[in-house]
Amino acid sequence: MRTILVPVDFTSTTENAVRIAADWAKAYEYQNIILLKTAGESEFDYLHIAEGHSFVNEESVNNLLQRTELLFAQLMKIVAEKSPEIKVSKVLSDWTLTRSINELLKNEPSVELIILGSDDQTSTTESFVSEHIISIARTSPVKTLIVPHSYHYTTVKNIFIPCDIKGIKRLERLFHHKSVIHKQDVRLSFLNINSREKEDESQKKELEDYIREHLTEIPSSIHYSHDENIIKGILNFAASDKADLIIALPGKHSFLYYLASRSISEGIYQNTHQPVLILK
């Protein structure tokens, strides 16, 4: 049973991620969605000063559990209304969010995708899940879809792939998914952004030959741009190309690398339109 995992909290950011998960499941033939909530996120910290003692009273714990059950019910109703054929289950964990996800993945081999809600400029509250996006995406052994708070699902037809002209072998990760891409009838746009003025013509030819050799059956185009600000160049191209999805390849020069190594406000928070799929 192909499964999507969605970590949730009490914000509209993760509520939107659940809506996207329901649409994504229907479009890409997933049968199950797991909603994951950690027990102590923002209301209070579970700080134990000694065995059997904590700073949290029983009433606060019970109130949080009641709120959590109401949250699960609300989110499961969203999925049922959008995609009634999709099975939905819930998990409440006492571990940290990253550990909860990795432990769940060990026990649920059917999980093929994690969907993470991301705060953006339209968010009115700070999402606990959004704060941990980079650590989750880096440690997850399965592909991860980051969806901005303001993103609404649309059929994916134009896929934009930033790539490094010096690391074309990383495109092999994309080729593992090309049967699905071909089935969905999409167009691929590859972009290499050079922070220096001059391109290496031999490397350009190698990249072009490599893509054409492996993606002959999928419509694709290759673009080059010069911009000292990699994030700005990526987001500007995604907007002008009317991309429906950005795919991040693994490695030092991936889109995720730039998001993680620069201010998040320069990366994810500026990306208010397109979801980002991080391949593994």
Secondary structure, DSSP 8 states (H G I E B T S, - for coil): --EEEEE--SSHHHHHHHHHHHHHHHHHT--EEEEEEESSSSS-----SBTTB-S--HHHHHHHHHHHHHHHHHHHHHHHHH-TTSEEEEEEESS-HHHHHHHHHHH-TTEEEEEEEE--TT-SS--HHHHTHHHHHHH-SSEEEEEETT-------EEEEE--TT-GGGGHHHHTTHHHHHHTT-EEEEEEEESSS---HHHHHHHHHHHHHH-TTS-EEEEEEE-S-HHHHHHHHHHHTT-SEEEE-SSTTSHHHHHHHS-GGGTGGG--S--EEE--
